[in-house]
Amino acid sequence: MNDSLFEKLNNLWESEKPFVCFRLPNTDKASVFFQKDTKLHWTKDLSCSGFLMAPFDLKQPIPFIPDQFSEQFKILNTSPNLNSEVILDSKNKISFESLVIKAKEVIASGRLKKVVLSHSQDVKTKRDAVAIFQDLLSHYSLAMVYLWHHPLVGTWFGATPEQFITTQENLSQTMALAGTQTYLENEDPNWTTKEIEEQELVAIQVEEDLKKIFPTNQIQKNPTIDQRAGNLVHLCTCFQFPKLDGNIVALAQVLHPTPAVGGVPKEEAIRFIEENEAYERSFYTGFLGPTNSSESQLYVNLRCARWTPETTTLFVGAGITLGSDPEKEWLETQRKAYTLAKVL
């Protein structure tokens, strides 16, 4: 029953103990990992057993909540309490569009092919984090939905569509995700040349990164498909390859940040982001999920927010190429922000 899950989460919240609750895509079970103390656990090599929360900057240590204490709950479909009256502010519009123009100039010079630019938006907190998470569970069945709470780290929640690394038995998988349109029921997306080219750049970069570890004949690239994520739809290309012996830190270091959150070429894109984005991404565009010695289910931390009693901060971005229009890229970030804003 959903009531027992949210009773558990509210009890953990009131006890001020660390916990994480998550539901993987297309499943009806939510898992809760929790601690009976307030110790902050860290990992540098991903060799932990629990739910990790990696920041965008992997030079920073990675917190995780161990799976020593855990419970699982069956989720029943309910009607989400969505707010269609949410109004997002536009205070970052001019600075974001100016940054898009600057990125296009660098792309035209040949130093970059694509860079993902982002910004944050503050919304006055009106609901508690557990109530927000309840609606995320109901509304985003195709995403990995989570609520992370640690008194020494903060409270984050999200509904991310992008798989980072999945390993099971002898097989691993990752995906290239790009292009964004509003999902319209019973209508196929009409992808623009800009969106198709952006997806191709992302897929090529992911494949090149994988070739740093695996021979070409061990990498299987699947056809590109449309992938829905709530009220949005994206272009998606999946890759399968063998499972590495030991932990997955080498694979994560090669793939992160994916071109869907960094850019192409990777090093130049990261440099541009670090020098020009006027805020700290923190856990946004990092990766997160459950992992242990036998399997991992890690996702890129998109469509996420940092919750405080006063302010909830939404994080959104857009992939910039030579064909980008600054106004349209701004509107794309607004559509992505609305994905979470409507449950606030």
N, C-alpha and C positions, 0 to 999 in steps of 0.2 A: 504494500500500500504506500502511496506517496506520503500520506500523513506520518507514517513511522520514519521515513527518510528525513522529512523536514523537522520532525521532533528531535531526531538525532543531531541534525546540523545546528538547530537552535540551542540545544544543550551544550554542544561543543563550543559554540560562539560565546555563550554566557560563561563558560568555564575559562575562557581566554587561553585555550590550548590550541596549538597548530593543527590544522586539518586541511585536506583537499578532497573535494567530491568531483567526480567526472563521469561522463558517459560517452563511450565511443560511438562513431557514426552508425546509424542503422541498427542499433541494439536497443533492448528494452530494459537494460540493467545499469544501475548507477553504483559505482564503487566509492567507498569512503576510506581513506587512509588517515589515521589520526595519532596524535602523541598524547602520552599521559604526563609529559613534562613540557617545558618551553624551550628545550635545547634547540639551537639552530645547527642543522646538519649541512655540511658542504661536501661537494665532490669536484675534482678537477679533471678526472679521467673518465667520468660517467660510469664508473664501476660500482654503482650503488644499486640497492634493491628498494625501490619506492617510486615516488612521483617527483621528477626533477623539473626545475624551472630555470632554464638557461637564459641569461640576458643576451641582447644583441651583441655586446662586446664580450667575446669569449675569453678575453684576458682577465675578466672578473671571475671570482669563484661562483660556483653554481649551487644554489640551495636545493635541498630535496626534503621531502617528508617520507620517512621510512614506511614500508608496508608491514611492519611488525604487528601493528594493530589495524585491522581492517574489517569492514562489513560490506555486504552487497545487498542492494534493494531492487526489486522489480518496479519499473516505472509504468504507470498507467497514463494513457493519453488524456489530457485535460485541455480546457480552453484557456489559452494564455490571456493575461490581462494587459493588452497592448494599448498604448496611448498614441492615437493618431494626431494629437495636437502638439507634439513636440516641436519646438522651434530651436534650430541651431544657430549660433551666432556666426558672424562673418568677419570677426576681427582679424583673422589671419589671411583673409582673401588676398589683399594687395601684396603682402610679403610672400605668400605662397606662389602667386602668379609671377612675381618678379624672379623668384627662384627657378621656376620652370623656364623662363626666358633665358636665364643665365645658363641653365643646364643645356638648353638647345644650342647655345653658342659653343659650348664645349663639345657637344656631339658633332656639330658642323665642322669643328676643327679636326675631327678624327680621333680625339683622345678617348671618347666614349661612344658606345652604341646605344646604351640604355642605362638609366639610373632611376631608382625608385626614391621619390621624395615624399616626405610625410610631415604631419603636424599634429598637434593635440588640440582638443576642444574641451573646455570645462563646462560641466552642466551641474546645476545645483542639485544635490542629492535629496531626493524626496522619499526613497524607499530603502529598506535595509537590504543588505547584500543577499541574504538567504531568499527573500521574496523575489528579488530580481532573477536569481539563479533558477528558481522554480519556473518562471516564465520562459527562460532560455531553454530549459529542458523540454517544455511543451512545444515551443515554436521552431526549434532548430534541430530536427531529428536527423538531418543529413550532415551535421557538423559534429566535431568533438567539442563538447560543452563542458566547462569546468568552473569551479569556484575554489580559489586558493586563499587560505588565510593563515598568516603567521604573525604574531604580535611584533616580531623583530624584523619582519620583511614588509608586511603590508597585506592588503586584500586586493586580489585581482580576479576578474571573471572574463569569460569570453566564449565565443562560438566560432571556431576556426575550421575552414574547409580544406586546408592544405596539409597533406601528409608530408612529413619530413623524412623519417626513416621508420619503416616497419620491418622487423625481423621475426621470423617464425621458422622453427626447424632449420632447414638448410637454405631458405630463400629470404631475400631482402627486397624491399621495394621503396621507391621514392617517386615523386611526381614533379612535373613542371607545370605551373599554374600561372596564367596571365590573361589579360583581356577581361573587361567587366561590362556587363549590360544588366539592365533591369529584367528580372524574370517575368515573362508573360505566359500565363497558362495557355496551353494548346497552340503556342506559336514558337517556331524555331528562331533562334537568334540570327540576326543579319549582321555578321561580323564584317567590320571595315578592314581595309588593307592595313591600316595602322595597327589594329588589334591582332591580325593574323601575323604580321611581321614581328610584333612584340613577342607573341607566343613562340615563334620560330627561334628568335634570339635566346629566349629562356631555355627551350628544349636543347638547343645546340650546346649552350654553356653547361647544363646539367650532364649531358652525355660526355663532354670533354672532361668535366671534373671526375666522373666515374672512371674514365680511361686512365686516370692517374693511379688507380688501384687495381682495376680489373682489365683483363684482355678484352678486346672488342667482341670476340665471339662469346663472351660470358654476359654481355649486356643485351637484354631484350627490350626494344623500344616499341611500345604499343601505339596504335593509331590515336590521333588527337580526337577527343570527344568533348561535348558540352557537359559541364558539371555545375549543378545547381547548389547554391548556398543561401538558404533563406530567400530573401527577395531579390537576390542577384544570381547571375550565371556567369561562368568563366570557361575559358578554353583550358583543357587539361590533357597532358601527355604523361603516361605512367611508364616507369622503367623497372624491370626485374633483373636481379643479379644475385650471385651467391652470398651466403652469410659468411662474414669474416670470423675467424677464430678469435676468442677473447672478447673484450668489450668493444664498443663501437666508436670510441673516441676518434680513431683515425678517419673513419668514414664521415663522422660529423664535422671534423675540422676541414675536410676536403669540400663538403657540400655547403657548409654555412659560410656566409649567408647565401641562400639560394638567389638566383637572378630575379625571382619574383619579389624579393624584399631588399636586394642590394643593387645589382646591375651587371652590365657587361661592357668591358672586361671587369672582373670582380674587384681587383685591387684598386684600379682607378676609380671605380664607383664608390667604394668604401671611403677612399680619400676625399672625394667630392662631398659625400654625406657628412663626414666628420668635420670638414672645413666650413660647410655652408648651412647645415640644419641648425637652427638656433635653439635647440632644446635637447634633452637627454632622452633617448628612446627607452632606456631601462629594459624591461622585459618584452616590450613590443618588438616584434620581428625576431625575437629569439626563438627558442623551441622548448617544448614541454611535453610531459606525458609519463606514463608508467614504464618502468624498465627493470629488468633483473637479469640474471646470468643466462637465462634461456630464451627470452624474447623481449622485444621493445615495441612500443606503440607511441612514437614521437611525432608531434605536429608543430608546424610553424605557428607562432603565436600572433595570429591576425584577429581582426574583429574583437579586440580586447579592450578592457578598461581597468583603471585603478580606482578603487572605491575608498572614500573616507566619509565620515559622518556629515561633513559639510559639502564636499565637492566630489563628483565623479568625473574623472578625466578620460576621455575617449581618444584613441590613437588611430589615425587613418593615413593612407598613402596612395600614390598612383605611380605607375610606370611611365617614365618620360622617354620618348624617342624623338627623332627629328620631325616626325609628323604630328607631334602633340600640339594641341591648342590649349593655351593656359586656362582659359575660361572653362573648357570642357573637362580638363584635368581637375580643376577645383570642384566642379559639380560631381565628378566621380568620387572624390573624397567625401563629399556631403552625403551621397547615396550610401557609402560604406558606413559613415557615422550613424546614419539613421537606422542601420541594421540593429545596432545596440541601443540607440537613444530611445527607441519606441518602447523598450521595456523598463525604462527608468522611472 
